[in-house]
Amino acid sequence: MWAHLNQNLHPDDPASSEALRRILARLGDYVAAIVEPVKVRPTSATLVCATNQRIEVRMTMATNHLLLVIAPDGNLAHEVFFLRMLATRDLPAPRLITYDLSCATVPFTYALETYPGSLTLAALNDTALARVAGRRIGRVLRRVHRIEAPGFGAPTPAGRWTARTWRDALARWLDEQGVAARAETVLGSDVTAALYAATLDHPALACAQPRVLHGAIEPSRAIVTIGESVQLEGLVRPEAPVGGDPLFDLAYALSSCQSPVFRQSVLEGYEMGGALTAEHHARLDRLRLLIDVVHAFELADPVVLAGLPVAVMARLEALL
């Protein structure tokens, strides 16, 4: 029942990596090797998404669904860590059925998870319900951030946390997002130096005790269900860093690319656990600036990038 999952991508497709093409060509065999030993009995399987970073296969059971997640390039150590930590506090997130980060069975890391649904907050058009969902995300985030993490950044598949400090983790994140390599070209050396001095190297962003993070809080990564009201079923698809300053998550949720409704409601929900101090807001402003720059690089809009140096300098002056 797995052969239909096999996909043959064109070898010259620039959007697909060699690892992605190799896995998809034998995806049915790989899924059988992973699922059959676990003794689950799916009635059907559907390829949900396939990118260089993530392959998802949804399996339909008699009464529920499971999701097999595969990392063609990279690994799932950060996701496994996040889901395990939330499970210890019974917080809304998929539950792990099994996983392998060693590549011993198949030539990639994978995780078999419960499937919380497919309706994301991003697909919810009702503003009133979106506000309710945003507040619930804020409340859940506050509880997530009470959990201490064993290190900064993300664990390796072997369980090691290689970033020594929060600054190291942020610098690695910037490098992975492609900002470190392009910053001086886009922003110029003076603006880049000022940006790093106000964010990456600023003492206000120092963090002594890492906490568990989601790493990419946005509406598309929150699964909801609609009944008489809206329920948050799970925070999904975490990204590194999953250990560090809790305000990183909040700054991501409050970044300029998010809708005003989402930003306001998440902050309201978060502050139900206690109002943020002036020092918290100062840190938030610095982290939001850094995250907004990352999103501008990701968007790669020529008009936005052309105006970015002036916009960054204006934000920097407002921080002083």
Disulfide bonds with the S-S distance in Angstrom:
none
